[in-house]
Amino acid sequence: MLLTDIIFLIFLGACAGLGAWRGFLRALIGPAAFLIACALSGAYSALTHKIFESLLVLLLGPPIIGWGLKALVRRKDQDQPLPPLACVNRVFGAIIGLTWGGVMGLVLIAIVVILPLDSFGLGDITRDVHASATLALFRHPLEAWRLIPPKEINACLDGLCGMPKKTQTSLAQDQDIQELAQDPRLQKLLLDPVVQKAITDKDFPALLSNPQILDIVRDPALVAKMLKVFPKIRAAQQAASTSSSL
């Protein structure tokens, strides 16, 4: 179990405990306040197109809305013995806390995956997250929500990094790969010395957190083209591996 998994489990436990301590209604305050603030921020941005003010609504809205919601559900006699259904109240509060903590934890993991932490000397954190069981378990929903790049992109990079030059040259003659290589974003990416160094070093976290790559994976059409050539790259890699072992 890696550090990411340990921290994630501790965070989930803390959120569940806090939710149980607060009870069902009070545990709902945080998620409700955040969702209301998101809705208000989105509506304000759509009506006024003022990004800065919308961000202020998103940042300041949750604590203000939460304070108002707390005033509505505040118990009058908190020191009094709990009613018979208090146990059920605590259990549902723990469930709300656990669910909300899981969502926030996954969002934080996605942020760590896409941020270029290597630029700040924090590449070990990104590598730990990539190798964690937590990311492996929740990778599919994170990819479905387009919070992180598809794992096929990582595997594609892996294949290109470990492939002999001769095999890369033969792949370059493939029509689909030639069409893909004509994309100006890919051309700019492959000429970037930082990207070239990351490919040489097989530094996949740095590659996947590169802003240029993130811009590419947000284009569904381009990603579809990349996934189309992925089986060819894997087949070429396996053929190269077989020939080298003979």
C-alpha positions as CSV (number, residue, x, y, z in Angstrom):
1,M,0.0,0.0,0.0
2,L,1.5,3.3,-1.1
3,L,1.4,6.7,0.7
4,T,-1.5,7.9,-1.5
5,D,-3.6,4.9,-0.5
6,I,-2.9,5.4,3.2
7,I,-3.7,9.1,3.1
8,F,-6.9,8.5,1.1
9,L,-8.1,5.9,3.6
10,I,-7.3,8.2,6.5
11,F,-9.1,11.0,4.8
12,L,-12.2,8.8,4.2
13,G,-12.2,7.7,7.8
14,A,-12.0,11.3,9.1
15,C,-14.8,12.4,6.8
16,A,-17.0,9.4,7.9
17,G,-16.2,10.1,11.5
18,L,-17.0,13.8,11.1
19,G,-20.2,13.0,9.3
20,A,-21.3,10.6,12.1
21,W,-20.5,13.2,14.8
22,R,-22.5,15.9,12.9
23,G,-25.5,13.7,12.1
24,F,-27.4,13.4,8.8
25,L,-28.7,17.0,8.3
26,R,-25.5,18.7,9.5
27,A,-23.4,16.4,7.3
28,L,-25.4,17.5,4.3
29,I,-24.6,21.2,4.9
30,G,-21.1,21.1,3.3
31,P,-22.1,19.3,0.0
32,A,-25.3,21.3,-0.2
33,A,-23.5,24.6,0.3
34,F,-20.9,23.7,-2.3
35,L,-23.4,22.6,-4.9
36,I,-25.6,25.7,-4.4
37,A,-22.5,27.9,-4.8
38,C,-21.5,26.0,-8.0
39,A,-25.0,26.6,-9.4
40,L,-25.0,30.3,-8.5
41,S,-21.5,30.8,-9.9
42,G,-22.4,29.0,-13.1
43,A,-25.6,31.0,-13.5
44,Y,-23.8,34.3,-12.8
45,S,-21.1,33.5,-15.3
46,A,-23.6,32.5,-18.0
47,L,-25.6,35.8,-17.5
48,T,-22.7,38.2,-17.0
49,H,-19.6,36.5,-18.5
50,K,-17.6,37.9,-15.6
51,I,-15.1,35.1,-14.7
52,F,-13.5,36.8,-11.7
53,E,-16.8,37.6,-9.9
54,S,-18.0,34.1,-10.7
55,L,-14.9,32.6,-9.0
56,L,-15.5,34.8,-6.0
57,V,-19.0,33.4,-5.8
58,L,-17.6,29.9,-6.0
59,L,-15.0,30.6,-3.3
60,L,-17.0,32.7,-0.9
61,G,-20.4,31.1,-1.5
62,P,-19.9,27.7,0.4
63,P,-18.9,29.2,3.8
64,I,-21.7,31.9,3.6
65,I,-24.4,29.4,2.4
66,G,-23.1,26.9,4.9
67,W,-23.5,29.3,7.8
68,G,-27.1,30.0,6.7
69,L,-27.9,26.3,6.5
70,K,-26.3,25.7,9.9
71,A,-28.6,28.3,11.4
72,L,-31.6,26.4,10.0
73,V,-30.7,22.9,11.3
74,R,-28.9,23.9,14.5
75,R,-30.1,21.9,17.4
76,K,-31.4,23.7,20.4
77,D,-30.2,21.4,23.2
78,Q,-27.1,19.6,22.0
79,D,-26.1,18.6,25.5
80,Q,-29.4,16.7,26.0
81,P,-29.5,12.9,25.6
82,L,-29.9,11.8,22.0
83,P,-33.3,10.6,20.8
84,P,-33.9,6.9,20.0
85,L,-33.2,7.4,16.3
86,A,-29.9,9.1,17.0
87,C,-27.9,6.0,16.0
88,V,-29.6,5.9,12.6
89,N,-28.9,9.6,12.3
90,R,-25.3,9.1,12.9
91,V,-25.0,6.2,10.5
92,F,-26.6,8.2,7.6
93,G,-24.3,11.1,8.6
94,A,-21.3,8.9,8.3
95,I,-22.5,7.7,4.9
96,I,-22.9,11.3,3.7
97,G,-19.5,12.2,5.1
98,L,-17.8,9.1,3.5
99,T,-19.4,9.8,0.1
100,W,-18.6,13.5,0.1
101,G,-15.0,12.7,1.3
102,G,-14.6,10.2,-1.5
103,V,-15.7,12.7,-4.2
104,M,-13.4,15.4,-2.9
105,G,-10.5,13.0,-2.5
106,L,-10.9,11.8,-6.1
107,V,-11.0,15.4,-7.3
108,L,-7.7,16.1,-5.4
109,I,-6.2,13.0,-6.9
110,A,-7.2,14.1,-10.4
111,I,-5.7,17.6,-9.7
112,V,-2.4,15.9,-8.7
113,V,-2.4,13.8,-11.8
114,I,-2.8,16.7,-14.2
115,L,-0.7,19.4,-12.4
116,P,3.0,19.7,-13.6
117,L,4.4,19.0,-10.1
118,D,7.7,18.0,-11.6
119,S,8.3,21.7,-12.3
120,F,8.3,22.3,-8.6
121,G,10.4,19.3,-7.6
122,L,7.4,17.3,-6.5
123,G,7.4,14.6,-9.1
124,D,7.6,11.8,-6.5
125,I,4.0,12.8,-5.4
126,T,2.7,12.4,-8.9
127,R,4.5,9.0,-9.4
128,D,3.1,7.7,-6.1
129,V,-0.4,8.7,-7.1
130,H,0.0,7.0,-10.5
131,A,1.2,3.8,-8.9
132,S,-1.5,3.8,-6.2
133,A,-4.3,1.3,-5.9
134,T,-6.7,4.2,-5.3
135,L,-6.2,5.6,-8.8
136,A,-6.3,2.1,-10.3
137,L,-9.6,1.5,-8.6
138,F,-11.3,4.8,-9.7
139,R,-9.5,5.3,-13.0
140,H,-12.5,4.4,-15.1
141,P,-14.9,7.0,-13.6
142,L,-12.2,9.7,-13.6
143,E,-11.5,9.0,-17.3
144,A,-15.3,9.0,-18.0
145,W,-15.6,12.4,-16.4
146,R,-12.5,13.5,-18.4
147,L,-10.7,14.5,-15.2
148,I,-7.6,12.5,-16.2
149,P,-6.2,11.3,-19.6
150,P,-7.2,7.8,-20.7
151,K,-4.8,5.0,-19.7
152,E,-4.4,4.1,-23.3
153,I,-2.5,7.3,-23.8
154,N,-0.1,6.3,-21.0
155,A,0.3,2.8,-22.6
156,C,0.8,4.4,-26.0
157,L,3.6,6.6,-24.6
158,D,5.1,3.5,-22.9
159,G,5.1,1.7,-26.2
160,L,6.8,4.6,-28.0
161,C,9.4,5.1,-25.3
162,G,10.5,1.4,-25.3
163,M,10.5,0.9,-29.0
164,P,13.6,0.6,-31.1
165,K,14.3,3.3,-33.7
166,K,13.9,0.8,-36.6
167,T,10.4,-0.1,-35.4
168,Q,9.5,3.6,-35.0
169,T,10.7,4.3,-38.5
170,S,8.5,1.5,-40.0
171,L,5.5,2.8,-38.0
172,A,6.1,6.3,-39.4
173,Q,5.2,4.9,-42.8
174,D,1.7,3.9,-41.6
175,Q,-1.1,6.0,-43.2
176,D,-3.0,6.5,-40.0
177,I,0.1,7.5,-38.1
178,Q,1.1,9.9,-40.9
179,E,-2.3,11.5,-40.7
180,L,-2.0,11.8,-37.0
181,A,1.5,13.3,-37.3
182,Q,0.2,16.1,-39.5
183,D,-1.7,17.6,-36.6
184,P,0.2,20.9,-35.7
185,R,-0.4,20.3,-32.0
186,L,1.4,17.0,-32.1
187,Q,4.2,18.4,-34.2
188,K,4.7,21.2,-31.7
189,L,4.6,18.6,-28.8
190,L,7.2,16.3,-30.3
191,L,9.6,19.2,-31.0
192,D,9.4,20.3,-27.4
193,P,12.7,19.5,-25.6
194,V,10.9,19.0,-22.3
195,V,8.7,16.4,-23.9
196,Q,11.6,14.8,-25.6
197,K,13.5,14.5,-22.3
198,A,10.4,13.1,-20.6
199,I,10.0,10.5,-23.3
200,T,13.7,9.5,-23.1
201,D,13.5,9.3,-19.3
202,K,10.1,7.4,-19.5
203,D,8.8,10.1,-17.1
204,F,5.1,9.3,-17.7
205,P,3.7,11.5,-14.9
206,A,5.5,14.5,-16.4
207,L,4.2,13.7,-19.9
208,L,0.6,13.2,-18.7
209,S,0.7,16.5,-16.7
210,N,2.1,18.5,-19.6
211,P,-0.3,21.3,-20.6
212,Q,0.1,20.5,-24.3
213,I,-0.8,16.9,-23.8
214,L,-3.8,17.8,-21.6
215,D,-5.0,20.1,-24.5
216,I,-4.7,17.2,-26.9
217,V,-6.6,14.7,-24.8
218,R,-9.4,17.1,-24.4
219,D,-10.1,16.8,-28.2
220,P,-12.3,13.7,-28.6
221,A,-11.6,13.5,-32.4
222,L,-7.8,13.5,-31.9
223,V,-8.0,11.1,-29.0
224,A,-10.0,8.7,-31.2
225,K,-7.3,8.9,-33.9
226,M,-4.6,8.1,-31.2
227,L,-6.6,5.2,-29.9
228,K,-6.9,3.9,-33.5
229,V,-3.2,3.7,-33.9
230,F,-2.6,2.3,-30.4
231,P,-3.1,-1.4,-31.4
232,K,-0.6,-1.0,-34.2
233,I,2.0,0.5,-31.8
234,R,1.4,-2.3,-29.3
235,A,1.7,-5.0,-32.0
236,A,4.9,-3.4,-33.2
237,Q,6.3,-3.2,-29.7
238,Q,5.5,-6.9,-29.1
239,A,7.1,-7.9,-32.5
240,A,10.2,-5.9,-31.6
241,S,10.3,-7.5,-28.1
242,T,10.0,-11.0,-29.7
243,S,12.7,-10.4,-32.3
244,S,15.1,-9.1,-29.6
245,S,14.6,-12.2,-27.5
246,L,15.5,-14.5,-30.3
